[in-house]
Amino acid sequence: MLSTLRYIADHPFNRGGRVGAFQRFAWWQIASRLSKEVVVDWVEPSKLALRRRMVGATGNFYCGLHEFADMAFVLHFLRPGDLFLDVGANVGSYTVLASKVCGARTVAFEPAEALPFLHRNIAVNAIGDLVTVHAAAVGDHVGTANFTRGRDAMNRVCIEGDIGEPVPMVTLDSLDLHPTLIKLDVEGGEEAVVRGGLRTLAAATAILTETNTPFVADTLKRFGFEQRFYDPRARRFTDTPGGSNVLYVRNEDGVLSRLTSAPKRNLFGDAL
């Protein structure tokens, strides 16, 4: 619990508003023990259906946006009519931002334990008409893969020493998608996703990737992407790293135009 409190105190969204964050944390400790599921208001007009031990998702309630710079980029960048690929959607926090708040279409990929909670958050936000869910892992071939269990947001395609269960696997290129923004969060499997999705990646304007190996970086650079750091308060790119994931963009002027012209959204009384 001490590490959680330290995380809340240091989170960039809570600077200047730590009292409210600690109040939300205290309220959650009570509410989550009284009910198996708690539905909370989130970024206007969205909601999140949360349960105990949903580490990243409950971080959104404590801190507004668990991954502050990355989620704010999604919030400011996407528009109705865009296509967002949520590769490793978990319980759907990014999917909710993209489709409920921004009005974009989402294709979400989640193969195992988190899948019912992803569907639940889609239902709570009434965005089923905007979201397509693939109950599959994403990699470099079409077929099956073994997938871990019991690790919350850290579940992944098995590597040596892991124990898992078989799940369907697809490649991005097997689905003929033309996304505006892609988020890759597959716990170290990003290289395989890139190998199986070269045409899809080449169609995107921005990409968020959790793992940024030399192969991933070189491939994206070959497609004209450049790494950038986003400052959500100033709505500009900066030289100071700040995201949990690595952001790549191309057509930087067009991206900045979107970021600066997006409407402000109410988030726990803060206009972001």
PASEBA-1860 file (N, C-alpha, C; in nm, 3 decimals):
! residues 272
1> MLSTLRYI> 0.083/-0.121/0.000/0.000/0.000/0.000/0.086/0.126/0.000 ~ 0.202/0.120/0.066/0.290/0.237/0.070/0.337/0.275/-0.070 ~ 0.368/0.174/-0.153/0.412/0.204/-0.289/0.299/0.268/-0.370 ~ 0.175/0.227/-0.346/0.061/0.286/-0.415/0.043/0.432/-0.374 ~ 0.055/0.460/-0.246/0.043/0.598/-0.199/0.154/0.686/-0.254 ~ 0.273/0.630/-0.265/0.384/0.707/-0.323/0.358/0.734/-0.472 ~ 0.305/0.633/-0.541/0.269/0.650/-0.682/0.165/0.761/-0.700 ~ 0.065/0.762/-0.614/-0.039/0.865/-0.622/0.021/1.003/-0.598
9> ADHPFNRG> 0.105/1.014/-0.496/0.164/1.144/-0.462/0.252/1.198/-0.573 ~ 0.321/1.110/-0.645/0.416/1.153/-0.747/0.355/1.165/-0.886 ~ 0.232/1.122/-0.902/0.171/1.119/-1.036/0.153/1.262/-1.090 ~ 0.187/1.287/-1.216/0.180/1.425/-1.269/0.040/1.485/-1.268 ~ -0.065/1.404/-1.281/-0.200/1.460/-1.278/-0.235/1.514/-1.140 ~ -0.176/1.458/-1.035/-0.213/1.493/-0.898/-0.133/1.609/-0.841 ~ -0.037/1.661/-0.914/0.040/1.775/-0.862/-0.055/1.893/-0.842 ~ -0.063/1.940/-0.723/-0.156/2.047/-0.691/-0.293/1.997/-0.650
17> GRVGAFQR> -0.316/1.866/-0.658/-0.447/1.812/-0.621/-0.437/1.678/-0.551 ~ -0.336/1.662/-0.467/-0.315/1.532/-0.402/-0.425/1.497/-0.303 ~ -0.487/1.597/-0.241/-0.591/1.568/-0.142/-0.705/1.491/-0.207 ~ -0.751/1.538/-0.323/-0.858/1.470/-0.394/-0.819/1.329/-0.433 ~ -0.694/1.311/-0.476/-0.647/1.178/-0.515/-0.647/1.083/-0.396 ~ -0.599/1.129/-0.282/-0.599/1.043/-0.163/-0.741/1.016/-0.113 ~ -0.831/1.110/-0.132/-0.972/1.086/-0.096/-1.031/0.977/-0.185 ~ -1.000/0.981/-0.317/-1.049/0.876/-0.406/-0.991/0.741/-0.367
25> FAWWQIAS> -0.864/0.739/-0.329/-0.801/0.614/-0.286/-0.871/0.558/-0.162 ~ -0.897/0.644/-0.064/-0.962/0.599/0.059/-1.104/0.549/0.030 ~ -1.175/0.623/-0.054/-1.312/0.582/-0.091/-1.309/0.446/-0.159 ~ -1.214/0.424/-0.246/-1.204/0.297/-0.317/-1.177/0.180/-0.222 ~ -1.095/0.202/-0.119/-1.065/0.094/-0.025/-1.192/0.045/0.045 ~ -1.284/0.137/0.067/-1.412/0.100/0.130/-1.508/0.041/0.027 ~ -1.528/0.114/-0.083/-1.629/0.073/-0.182/-1.597/-0.062/-0.242 ~ -1.470/-0.090/-0.269/-1.433/-0.215/-0.335/-1.445/-0.335/-0.243
33> RLSKEVVV> -1.455/-0.311/-0.111/-1.477/-0.419/-0.016/-1.625/-0.444/0.008 ~ -1.708/-0.349/-0.031/-1.852/-0.363/-0.013/-1.922/-0.417/-0.136 ~ -1.855/-0.407/-0.252/-1.917/-0.450/-0.377/-1.811/-0.514/-0.465 ~ -1.849/-0.622/-0.533/-1.755/-0.692/-0.621/-1.710/-0.605/-0.736 ~ -1.801/-0.521/-0.786/-1.769/-0.429/-0.896/-1.818/-0.290/-0.858 ~ -1.738/-0.189/-0.891/-1.775/-0.050/-0.868/-1.763/0.024/-1.000 ~ -1.870/0.091/-1.041/-1.868/0.171/-1.163/-1.847/0.317/-1.123 ~ -1.739/0.377/-1.174/-1.704/0.514/-1.136/-1.707/0.604/-1.259
41> DWVEPSKL> -1.739/0.732/-1.235/-1.727/0.831/-1.341/-1.580/0.854/-1.371 ~ -1.549/0.871/-1.500/-1.410/0.891/-1.539/-1.401/1.016/-1.625 ~ -1.323/1.014/-1.732/-1.315/1.131/-1.818/-1.452/1.154/-1.878 ~ -1.504/1.276/-1.862/-1.638/1.306/-1.911/-1.648/1.275/-2.060 ~ -1.747/1.194/-2.104/-1.863/1.141/-2.032/-1.849/0.992/-2.001 ~ -1.730/0.941/-1.981/-1.709/0.796/-1.969/-1.717/0.746/-1.826 ~ -1.725/0.614/-1.815/-1.725/0.546/-1.686/-1.630/0.427/-1.695 ~ -1.588/0.377/-1.580/-1.509/0.255/-1.573/-1.571/0.160/-1.471
49> ALRRRMVG> -1.584/0.035/-1.511/-1.627/-0.071/-1.420/-1.501/-0.134/-1.362 ~ -1.481/-0.119/-1.232/-1.355/-0.158/-1.168/-1.377/-0.267/-1.064 ~ -1.274/-0.347/-1.044/-1.271/-0.448/-0.939/-1.135/-0.443/-0.870 ~ -1.131/-0.499/-0.752/-1.005/-0.505/-0.679/-0.900/-0.579/-0.761 ~ -0.776/-0.534/-0.747/-0.659/-0.592/-0.812/-0.652/-0.564/-0.962 ~ -0.736/-0.474/-1.013/-0.717/-0.422/-1.149/-0.619/-0.305/-1.138 ~ -0.490/-0.337/-1.138/-0.390/-0.239/-1.096/-0.390/-0.115/-1.186 ~ -0.375/-0.132/-1.317/-0.372/-0.016/-1.405/-0.504/0.058/-1.409
57> ATGNFYCG> -0.614/-0.017/-1.414/-0.746/0.045/-1.424/-0.781/0.125/-1.299 ~ -0.750/0.072/-1.182/-0.777/0.148/-1.060/-0.685/0.270/-1.051 ~ -0.566/0.261/-1.111/-0.479/0.378/-1.119/-0.544/0.494/-1.192 ~ -0.633/0.464/-1.287/-0.707/0.570/-1.354/-0.799/0.644/-1.258 ~ -0.855/0.571/-1.163/-0.943/0.635/-1.066/-0.863/0.717/-0.965 ~ -0.752/0.667/-0.920/-0.670/0.743/-0.826/-0.609/0.868/-0.891 ~ -0.566/0.853/-1.016/-0.477/0.952/-1.077/-0.529/1.010/-1.209 ~ -0.655/0.993/-1.236/-0.712/1.051/-1.356/-0.679/0.972/-1.480
65> LHEFADMA> -0.554/0.971/-1.517/-0.505/0.891/-1.629/-0.383/0.814/-1.579 ~ -0.395/0.684/-1.570/-0.287/0.602/-1.514/-0.156/0.627/-1.589 ~ -0.162/0.620/-1.721/-0.045/0.652/-1.805/-0.068/0.792/-1.861 ~ -0.027/0.892/-1.787/-0.075/1.029/-1.807/-0.048/1.082/-1.947 ~ 0.078/1.088/-1.988/0.110/1.148/-2.118/0.052/1.068/-2.232 ~ 0.056/0.935/-2.222/0.010/0.850/-2.332/-0.141/0.856/-2.346 ~ -0.213/0.846/-2.236/-0.358/0.852/-2.242/-0.407/0.991/-2.284 ~ -0.337/1.094/-2.237/-0.374/1.229/-2.278/-0.351/1.248/-2.427
73> FVLHFLRP> -0.246/1.188/-2.481/-0.224/1.195/-2.625/-0.342/1.134/-2.700 ~ -0.388/1.018/-2.658/-0.505/0.955/-2.720/-0.626/1.048/-2.710 ~ -0.646/1.103/-2.592/-0.759/1.190/-2.565/-0.760/1.314/-2.655 ~ -0.642/1.370/-2.680/-0.632/1.492/-2.759/-0.618/1.465/-2.909 ~ -0.575/1.346/-2.947/-0.542/1.320/-3.087/-0.658/1.263/-3.168 ~ -0.733/1.169/-3.109/-0.834/1.099/-3.187/-0.959/1.181/-3.211 ~ -1.025/1.151/-3.322/-1.147/1.220/-3.365/-1.250/1.116/-3.411 ~ -1.379/1.154/-3.416/-1.477/1.064/-3.477/-1.437/1.030/-3.621
81> GDLFLDVG> -1.454/0.904/-3.656/-1.415/0.858/-3.789/-1.277/0.798/-3.794 ~ -1.191/0.825/-3.695/-1.059/0.762/-3.687/-1.074/0.615/-3.648 ~ -0.970/0.538/-3.675/-0.964/0.398/-3.631/-0.846/0.382/-3.536 ~ -0.874/0.331/-3.417/-0.773/0.307/-3.313/-0.759/0.157/-3.294 ~ -0.635/0.108/-3.295/-0.609/-0.032/-3.265/-0.554/-0.043/-3.125 ~ -0.626/-0.111/-3.038/-0.586/-0.130/-2.898/-0.533/-0.272/-2.885 ~ -0.403/-0.288/-2.911/-0.340/-0.419/-2.914/-0.287/-0.450/-2.774 ~ -0.359/-0.536/-2.705/-0.337/-0.559/-2.562/-0.427/-0.468/-2.484
89> ANVGSYTV> -0.558/-0.484/-2.504/-0.656/-0.389/-2.450/-0.679/-0.404/-2.301 ~ -0.649/-0.522/-2.244/-0.676/-0.548/-2.103/-0.824/-0.519/-2.074 ~ -0.857/-0.440/-1.973/-0.998/-0.418/-1.938/-1.060/-0.303/-2.017 ~ -0.981/-0.238/-2.104/-1.041/-0.144/-2.197/-1.028/0.003/-2.167 ~ -0.934/0.043/-2.082/-0.921/0.185/-2.049/-0.896/0.270/-2.174 ~ -0.801/0.228/-2.258/-0.772/0.304/-2.379/-0.887/0.297/-2.478 ~ -0.953/0.182/-2.486/-1.069/0.168/-2.574/-1.179/0.265/-2.534 ~ -1.202/0.279/-2.404/-1.305/0.373/-2.357/-1.268/0.516/-2.392
97> LASKVCGA> -1.142/0.555/-2.371/-1.100/0.689/-2.410/-1.123/0.714/-2.558 ~ -1.082/0.618/-2.641/-1.087/0.635/-2.785/-1.231/0.644/-2.835 ~ -1.318/0.554/-2.789/-1.451/0.544/-2.848/-1.559/0.620/-2.772 ~ -1.556/0.616/-2.639/-1.659/0.688/-2.563/-1.631/0.838/-2.560 ~ -1.506/0.875/-2.533/-1.474/1.017/-2.518/-1.447/1.082/-2.653 ~ -1.367/1.017/-2.737/-1.327/1.078/-2.864/-1.420/1.044/-2.980 ~ -1.498/0.937/-2.968/-1.590/0.900/-3.075/-1.525/0.826/-3.190 ~ -1.401/0.778/-3.172/-1.333/0.702/-3.276/-1.380/0.557/-3.275
105> RTVAFEPA> -1.358/0.488/-3.385/-1.380/0.344/-3.390/-1.257/0.274/-3.331 ~ -1.281/0.163/-3.263/-1.171/0.088/-3.202/-1.180/-0.059/-3.243 ~ -1.066/-0.117/-3.275/-1.052/-0.261/-3.283/-0.961/-0.301/-3.168 ~ -1.015/-0.379/-3.074/-0.943/-0.415/-2.952/-0.910/-0.563/-2.954 ~ -0.790/-0.595/-2.905/-0.742/-0.733/-2.901/-0.712/-0.772/-2.757 ~ -0.778/-0.876/-2.710/-0.755/-0.925/-2.574/-0.797/-1.072/-2.570 ~ -0.704/-1.164/-2.542/-0.736/-1.305/-2.562/-0.787/-1.383/-2.442 ~ -0.771/-1.336/-2.320/-0.787/-1.430/-2.208/-0.864/-1.370/-2.091
113> EALPFLHR> -0.802/-1.368/-1.974/-0.873/-1.338/-1.850/-0.942/-1.203/-1.848 ~ -0.880/-1.103/-1.909/-0.937/-0.968/-1.904/-1.053/-0.949/-2.001 ~ -1.076/-1.045/-2.089/-1.177/-1.027/-2.195/-1.317/-0.993/-2.142 ~ -1.371/-1.064/-2.040/-1.504/-1.026/-1.992/-1.509/-0.885/-1.934 ~ -1.399/-0.838/-1.876/-1.398/-0.704/-1.819/-1.387/-0.597/-1.929 ~ -1.320/-0.631/-2.038/-1.321/-0.544/-2.155/-1.462/-0.530/-2.209 ~ -1.531/-0.643/-2.225/-1.671/-0.637/-2.273/-1.758/-0.559/-2.176 ~ -1.733/-0.573/-2.047/-1.813/-0.501/-1.947/-1.796/-0.350/-1.961
121> NIAVNAIG> -1.673/-0.303/-1.981/-1.651/-0.160/-1.996/-1.707/-0.106/-2.127 ~ -1.707/-0.189/-2.228/-1.773/-0.149/-2.353/-1.923/-0.134/-2.330 ~ -1.983/-0.228/-2.255/-2.127/-0.221/-2.228/-2.163/-0.104/-2.137 ~ -2.084/-0.082/-2.032/-2.111/0.028/-1.938/-2.111/0.162/-2.011 ~ -2.027/0.175/-2.113/-2.017/0.301/-2.187/-2.100/0.303/-2.315 ~ -2.174/0.195/-2.342/-2.263/0.188/-2.458/-2.191/0.222/-2.588 ~ -2.075/0.159/-2.609/-1.995/0.186/-2.729/-1.978/0.062/-2.816 ~ -2.069/-0.033/-2.800/-2.060/-0.155/-2.879/-2.067/-0.132/-3.028
129> DLVTVHAA> -2.132/-0.024/-3.070/-2.141/0.006/-3.213/-2.010/0.062/-3.269 ~ -1.920/0.105/-3.181/-1.792/0.163/-3.225/-1.674/0.069/-3.203 ~ -1.693/-0.040/-3.129/-1.581/-0.124/-3.090/-1.599/-0.266/-3.143 ~ -1.495/-0.316/-3.207/-1.486/-0.456/-3.248/-1.379/-0.523/-3.162 ~ -1.415/-0.635/-3.101/-1.322/-0.706/-3.013/-1.279/-0.836/-3.080 ~ -1.148/-0.858/-3.084/-1.092/-0.986/-3.126/-1.038/-1.056/-3.002 ~ -1.096/-1.170/-2.969/-1.052/-1.248/-2.854/-0.930/-1.330/-2.896 ~ -0.822/-1.259/-2.922/-0.703/-1.323/-2.978/-0.579/-1.246/-2.937
137> AVGDHVGT> -0.469/-1.318/-2.929/-0.338/-1.254/-2.919/-0.298/-1.205/-3.058 ~ -0.201/-1.114/-3.061/-0.150/-1.061/-3.188/-0.001/-1.092/-3.195 ~ 0.043/-1.143/-3.311/0.183/-1.177/-3.326/0.225/-1.178/-3.471 ~ 0.318/-1.269/-3.505/0.375/-1.271/-3.639/0.323/-1.385/-3.725 ~ 0.221/-1.458/-3.675/0.160/-1.563/-3.756/0.015/-1.582/-3.713 ~ -0.062/-1.641/-3.802/-0.201/-1.674/-3.773/-0.206/-1.819/-3.727 ~ -0.270/-1.843/-3.614/-0.277/-1.979/-3.561/-0.317/-1.977/-3.416 ~ -0.235/-2.037/-3.330/-0.259/-2.036/-3.186/-0.129/-2.003/-3.114
145> ANFTRGRD> -0.144/-1.960/-2.989/-0.029/-1.932/-2.904/-0.069/-1.965/-2.761 ~ 0.027/-1.999/-2.678/0.001/-2.016/-2.535/0.009/-1.881/-2.466 ~ -0.086/-1.857/-2.375/-0.099/-1.727/-2.310/-0.106/-1.748/-2.160 ~ -0.032/-1.665/-2.084/-0.028/-1.681/-1.939/-0.162/-1.643/-1.874 ~ -0.176/-1.680/-1.748/-0.293/-1.645/-1.668/-0.248/-1.593/-1.533 ~ -0.335/-1.516/-1.466/-0.313/-1.478/-1.327/-0.216/-1.365/-1.305 ~ -0.183/-1.288/-1.410/-0.087/-1.179/-1.396/-0.149/-1.042/-1.418 ~ -0.282/-1.035/-1.416/-0.352/-0.907/-1.438/-0.306/-0.846/-1.570
153> AMNRVCIE> -0.265/-0.721/-1.571/-0.226/-0.654/-1.696/-0.094/-0.706/-1.751 ~ -0.025/-0.795/-1.679/0.104/-0.846/-1.723/0.094/-0.978/-1.798 ~ -0.027/-1.029/-1.823/-0.040/-1.150/-1.902/0.018/-1.129/-2.041 ~ 0.071/-1.238/-2.101/0.142/-1.225/-2.228/0.147/-1.360/-2.299 ~ 0.188/-1.356/-2.425/0.220/-1.479/-2.496/0.338/-1.545/-2.424 ~ 0.327/-1.674/-2.400/0.427/-1.744/-2.319/0.565/-1.742/-2.385 ~ 0.664/-1.722/-2.301/0.802/-1.742/-2.341/0.856/-1.858/-2.258 ~ 0.981/-1.894/-2.278/1.038/-2.010/-2.211/1.022/-2.000/-2.059
161> GDIGEPVP> 0.965/-2.103/-2.001/0.944/-2.107/-1.857/0.804/-2.069/-1.814 ~ 0.726/-2.005/-1.902/0.589/-1.967/-1.869/0.494/-2.086/-1.883 ~ 0.389/-2.083/-1.804/0.281/-2.181/-1.816/0.156/-2.105/-1.859 ~ 0.087/-2.155/-1.959/-0.031/-2.085/-2.008/-0.131/-2.179/-2.072 ~ -0.222/-2.120/-2.146/-0.324/-2.198/-2.215/-0.333/-2.150/-2.359 ~ -0.376/-2.235/-2.452/-0.381/-2.195/-2.593/-0.492/-2.093/-2.619 ~ -0.458/-1.994/-2.701/-0.555/-1.893/-2.745/-0.534/-1.871/-2.895 ~ -0.634/-1.819/-2.966/-0.614/-1.785/-3.106/-0.510/-1.673/-3.120
169> MVTLDSLD> -0.437/-1.675/-3.232/-0.345/-1.566/-3.264/-0.372/-1.518/-3.405 ~ -0.368/-1.385/-3.422/-0.383/-1.322/-3.552/-0.264/-1.230/-3.576 ~ -0.248/-1.187/-3.699/-0.155/-1.078/-3.729/-0.237/-0.956/-3.766 ~ -0.180/-0.838/-3.748/-0.251/-0.717/-3.789/-0.278/-0.717/-3.938 ~ -0.180/-0.762/-4.016/-0.196/-0.758/-4.162/-0.300/-0.857/-4.211 ~ -0.335/-0.958/-4.132/-0.438/-1.053/-4.174/-0.577/-0.993/-4.169 ~ -0.592/-0.875/-4.109/-0.724/-0.815/-4.088/-0.751/-0.696/-4.179 ~ -0.654/-0.653/-4.258/-0.672/-0.544/-4.355/-0.730/-0.418/-4.288
177> LHPTLIKL> -0.657/-0.365/-4.192/-0.700/-0.248/-4.116/-0.619/-0.125/-4.159 ~ -0.680/-0.008/-4.147/-0.614/0.117/-4.186/-0.628/0.218/-4.070 ~ -0.547/0.201/-3.966/-0.565/0.278/-3.843/-0.505/0.418/-3.849 ~ -0.557/0.503/-3.765/-0.498/0.635/-3.740/-0.393/0.626/-3.629 ~ -0.426/0.551/-3.524/-0.339/0.536/-3.407/-0.338/0.391/-3.363 ~ -0.220/0.343/-3.327/-0.205/0.206/-3.276/-0.138/0.213/-3.139 ~ -0.192/0.137/-3.044/-0.126/0.119/-2.915/-0.083/-0.026/-2.902 ~ 0.047/-0.049/-2.882/0.101/-0.184/-2.866/0.144/-0.202/-2.720
185> DVEGGEEA> 0.074/-0.290/-2.649/0.107/-0.317/-2.509/0.090/-0.467/-2.487 ~ 0.191/-0.543/-2.528/0.181/-0.689/-2.525/0.295/-0.751/-2.447 ~ 0.346/-0.679/-2.349/0.439/-0.732/-2.250/0.560/-0.800/-2.313 ~ 0.625/-0.728/-2.403/0.748/-0.778/-2.463/0.730/-0.845/-2.597 ~ 0.607/-0.862/-2.641/0.581/-0.926/-2.770/0.567/-0.829/-2.886 ~ 0.610/-0.703/-2.866/0.589/-0.601/-2.968/0.662/-0.632/-3.099 ~ 0.781/-0.690/-3.090/0.853/-0.722/-3.214/0.773/-0.816/-3.302 ~ 0.711/-0.917/-3.245/0.631/-1.011/-3.322/0.511/-0.940/-3.385
193> VVRGGLRT> 0.447/-0.849/-3.311/0.334/-0.774/-3.366/0.380/-0.691/-3.486 ~ 0.495/-0.626/-3.473/0.548/-0.545/-3.583/0.578/-0.631/-3.705 ~ 0.641/-0.747/-3.684/0.673/-0.834/-3.798/0.547/-0.879/-3.872 ~ 0.440/-0.900/-3.798/0.315/-0.944/-3.859/0.222/-0.831/-3.900 ~ 0.269/-0.707/-3.891/0.179/-0.595/-3.918/0.241/-0.482/-3.995 ~ 0.335/-0.509/-4.082/0.409/-0.403/-4.150/0.317/-0.314/-4.234 ~ 0.224/-0.372/-4.308/0.133/-0.291/-4.390/0.043/-0.206/-4.301 ~ -0.002/-0.263/-4.191/-0.092/-0.191/-4.101/-0.018/-0.076/-4.034
201> LAAATAIL> 0.102/-0.100/-3.987/0.182/0.005/-3.924/0.210/0.118/-4.023 ~ 0.235/0.083/-4.148/0.266/0.184/-4.249/0.148/0.276/-4.277 ~ 0.026/0.234/-4.242/-0.092/0.317/-4.267/-0.120/0.415/-4.155 ~ -0.058/0.396/-4.038/-0.091/0.476/-3.919/-0.021/0.611/-3.922 ~ -0.074/0.704/-3.842/-0.012/0.836/-3.823/0.066/0.842/-3.693 ~ 0.023/0.765/-3.592/0.091/0.766/-3.462/0.085/0.627/-3.401 ~ 0.189/0.594/-3.325/0.199/0.463/-3.261/0.253/0.481/-3.120 ~ 0.189/0.416/-3.025/0.239/0.406/-2.888/0.282/0.262/-2.865
209> TETNTPFV> 0.406/0.240/-2.826/0.455/0.106/-2.802/0.518/0.096/-2.664 ~ 0.483/-0.009/-2.590/0.539/-0.027/-2.457/0.686/-0.065/-2.465 ~ 0.719/-0.155/-2.558/0.857/-0.202/-2.574/0.916/-0.143/-2.701 ~ 1.032/-0.082/-2.688/1.094/-0.012/-2.801/1.233/-0.071/-2.827 ~ 1.236/-0.190/-2.885/1.363/-0.253/-2.917/1.424/-0.187/-3.040 ~ 1.553/-0.210/-3.066/1.613/-0.156/-3.189/1.537/-0.198/-3.314 ~ 1.485/-0.322/-3.318/1.409/-0.365/-3.434/1.283/-0.283/-3.452 ~ 1.209/-0.261/-3.342/1.087/-0.180/-3.350/1.120/-0.038/-3.392
217> ADTLKRFG> 1.220/0.022/-3.329/1.257/0.161/-3.361/1.302/0.174/-3.505 ~ 1.386/0.083/-3.553/1.435/0.091/-3.691/1.323/0.071/-3.792 ~ 1.231/-0.019/-3.762/1.119/-0.043/-3.853/1.030/0.079/-3.864 ~ 0.997/0.139/-3.751/0.910/0.257/-3.754/0.981/0.375/-3.820 ~ 1.109/0.389/-3.796/1.183/0.498/-3.861/1.184/0.479/-4.013 ~ 1.191/0.354/-4.057/1.188/0.327/-4.201/1.056/0.370/-4.264 ~ 0.949/0.369/-4.185/0.818/0.413/-4.233/0.796/0.563/-4.214 ~ 0.897/0.635/-4.169/0.886/0.780/-4.155/0.842/0.829/-4.019
225> FEQRFYDP> 0.839/0.741/-3.919/0.800/0.782/-3.784/0.920/0.838/-3.709 ~ 0.893/0.935/-3.624/0.995/0.993/-3.536/0.946/0.986/-3.392 ~ 1.037/0.957/-3.299/0.999/0.951/-3.158/0.977/1.092/-3.103 ~ 0.870/1.107/-3.026/0.838/1.235/-2.964/0.793/1.214/-2.821 ~ 0.806/1.318/-2.737/0.757/1.318/-2.600/0.646/1.423/-2.591 ~ 0.532/1.383/-2.529/0.415/1.472/-2.527/0.394/1.533/-2.390 ~ 0.372/1.665/-2.388/0.337/1.739/-2.267/0.188/1.770/-2.273 ~ 0.103/1.697/-2.198/-0.042/1.714/-2.209/-0.093/1.851/-2.165
233> RARRFTDT> -0.028/1.913/-2.067/-0.076/2.043/-2.020/-0.050/2.151/-2.125 ~ 0.067/2.149/-2.186/0.101/2.249/-2.288/0.052/2.209/-2.426 ~ 0.015/2.082/-2.442/-0.026/2.027/-2.573/0.081/2.052/-2.679 ~ 0.200/2.012/-2.647/0.311/2.025/-2.743/0.410/1.912/-2.718 ~ 0.498/1.893/-2.814/0.606/1.797/-2.795/0.720/1.866/-2.721 ~ 0.791/1.787/-2.642/0.894/1.841/-2.555/1.018/1.753/-2.562 ~ 1.128/1.802/-2.510/1.251/1.723/-2.504/1.259/1.636/-2.379 ~ 1.161/1.649/-2.290/1.164/1.579/-2.162/1.081/1.452/-2.167
241> PGGSNVLY> 1.142/1.335/-2.151/1.063/1.211/-2.150/0.960/1.213/-2.038 ~ 0.842/1.153/-2.066/0.741/1.154/-1.962/0.636/1.046/-1.975 ~ 0.633/0.973/-2.085/0.531/0.872/-2.104/0.572/0.735/-2.053 ~ 0.474/0.651/-2.026/0.503/0.513/-1.988/0.538/0.430/-2.111 ~ 0.483/0.470/-2.226/0.511/0.405/-2.353/0.596/0.498/-2.439 ~ 0.636/0.451/-2.555/0.715/0.532/-2.646/0.625/0.576/-2.761 ~ 0.622/0.706/-2.786/0.535/0.765/-2.887/0.613/0.790/-3.015 ~ 0.557/0.743/-3.127/0.609/0.773/-3.260/0.502/0.841/-3.342
249> VRNEDGVL> 0.541/0.946/-3.414/0.446/1.016/-3.500/0.511/1.046/-3.634 ~ 0.429/1.071/-3.733/0.475/1.129/-3.858/0.374/1.235/-3.898 ~ 0.411/1.321/-3.993/0.332/1.441/-4.023/0.311/1.519/-3.894 ~ 0.422/1.560/-3.833/0.418/1.621/-3.701/0.330/1.745/-3.697 ~ 0.333/1.828/-3.800/0.250/1.949/-3.800/0.102/1.914/-3.794 ~ 0.062/1.812/-3.870/-0.078/1.771/-3.866/-0.118/1.713/-3.732 ~ -0.028/1.638/-3.670/-0.055/1.582/-3.538/-0.070/1.694/-3.436 ~ 0.021/1.791/-3.438/0.013/1.903/-3.344/-0.115/1.983/-3.362
257> SRLTSAPK> -0.159/1.999/-3.487/-0.284/2.070/-3.512/-0.402/2.001/-3.444 ~ -0.404/1.870/-3.451/-0.509/1.795/-3.383/-0.499/1.812/-3.231 ~ -0.379/1.799/-3.180/-0.360/1.805/-3.034/-0.404/1.939/-2.977 ~ -0.369/2.047/-3.044/-0.400/2.180/-2.991/-0.545/2.219/-3.010 ~ -0.614/2.156/-3.106/-0.752/2.196/-3.133/-0.855/2.107/-3.065 ~ -0.811/2.002/-2.997/-0.905/1.912/-2.930/-0.974/1.983/-2.814 ~ -1.101/1.952/-2.790/-1.170/2.017/-2.677/-1.114/1.970/-2.544 ~ -1.125/2.054/-2.442/-1.086/2.013/-2.308/-1.193/1.920/-2.250
265> RNLFGDAL> -1.148/1.826/-2.170/-1.238/1.727/-2.110/-1.230/1.739/-1.958 ~ -1.344/1.722/-1.894/-1.348/1.728/-1.747/-1.303/1.595/-1.689 ~ -1.206/1.603/-1.600/-1.151/1.484/-1.537/-1.133/1.513/-1.389 ~ -1.228/1.469/-1.308/-1.225/1.492/-1.163/-1.209/1.641/-1.131 ~ -1.283/1.724/-1.206/-1.283/1.867/-1.181/-1.170/1.943/-1.247 ~ -1.085/1.873/-1.319/-0.973/1.935/-1.390/-1.004/1.934/-1.539 ~ -0.985/2.045/-1.606/-1.006/2.053/-1.751/-0.874/2.023/-1.820 ~ -0.869/1.909/-1.888/-0.742/1.866/-1.950/-0.756/1.871/-2.103
END
